[in-house]
Structure formats: structure tokens, C-alpha cells
Amino acid sequence: MPYYQHYSFDLWLTLIKSNPEFKIQRARFFQRNFNNTNRSVDDVAATFRQVDLMCNAVNEKTGKNIDADEMYLMVISLINGARLNIDDIDYPALHAQMEDLLFKYPPIAYSDVTIDTLQHLKLKSGATFSLLSNTGYITGKTLRKVLALYGLDNYFDFQLYSDEAGMSKPNPEFFKTMLNNIDICNGGKDLPLKSIIHIGDNPKNDVKPADEMGISSLLINSNQNSILSLIS
């Protein structure tokens, strides 16, 4: 595959994936602390999944973004019904507790070739790099810290997150924001659209909108391709 002049990456299930223990411990935390209806840990975990799927579907449909604080409050409401007043929830404290828990069980590289492939591309292509990621329970602010933890932030000229932009993939405006930032980090150099590639695991959120924008695209991890496809 030829080298491109700019590489845009999705984040979740493209470059990183959740630490399974984090979701287990998160469910246990909520089961202990926000559980006036005596739900089981499995019930709480299922509620997290329900809210995640629902918010993803809404974000994809509207192109907007439901933020982490709203998602956590939905989970608490569904667990407790009318038995807990969400006005009493100290969300800044909850966010801090969830961030602490995340860094006890941090996300991990999607595969053992992920970082080596980024290193190779950065060295050989001379291209600029960016992230274009939808967020959920974990905010863009926290994800920047995750990338810094592994030194991944050094590869990217800019990072765009749906909660910070107020819009989610596949919203074409989110991709236009990416293109505007590419222009800026390339000093206003006019890059041909096909010299820009967006890489992700989701056909609907990554490949289809990239193709419609006129840039190149590559689907990985959810099919037979891996990130190694970029250098093979």
C-alpha cells in the first residue's frame, strides 16, 4: 500500500480496546454505591451496556453527542428508578472516581503490532497523523491522558473527540472539522483528498462517511484486515 500524506485514525477497537477488568470493577462500584433497588452486579453491567448501545445509536442518528455525565446519570436512573434523586449525585466526584478506576485498569493496545505500525508509518511516510473518535463513558480529556500514558500522543498532530466537538461520526461536519485541522497542521498546503486516509473498525461510522467525503478509507479489525494492511 502506498504512503499517504495524512493518516486519520479512529481510536476504540482500532488502536486501543477496553481492559475487561475495568468494566467489571465499574459495575461493582455502581452496585455498591448507587443501588437502592438491590440490583446484582450482572444487572448493573447490563444497564451500562444498554445505555451505551442506546446512546451510540442516538449519536449516529442525530450526529450530535450525548456526554459522559448524561450517560452515567442514565445508568444511575435506570438502576434506581424513583428511589434515588439524581440531583444528589456529585458528578465531578463521580467523574474523578471513574478516571481513577480507569487508570487502575487502563485500556490496552488493540494488538501487539499497533504501536510498531504507527512508528513505521510515522518514520517512513513523513505524513501528519490525527485521531477522530467518538466518546462514550470516557471523555476526550481522559482519553488524551490515556494516550499520553503509552506515549501514543506523540504520534498525532491533533486529536478530535465527539464530546469536545459536540458532534459524532458519521456526521459529515465532524469529518469537515478534521479536514480543516489537516489544512492547519500542513501549513495550508492543499492535500489531494485521496492522499488523506481514515482508518477505523466501523463501516458506518468510519468507512462510509470518509468515502462520501472523497478521502481514502480502510476498514480494519472488524474484518480480515489489521493495521498491518497500511504497510503491507
Helices and strands as residue ranges (DSSP letters): E 6-9, E 16-17, H 20-33, H 41-62, H 68-80, G 81-83, G 86-88, H 91-104, E 108-109, H 114-125, E 128-133, H 140-149, G 152-155, E 158-161, H 162-165, H 172-185, G 193-195, E 196-200, I 203-207, H 208-213, E 216-219, G 227-230
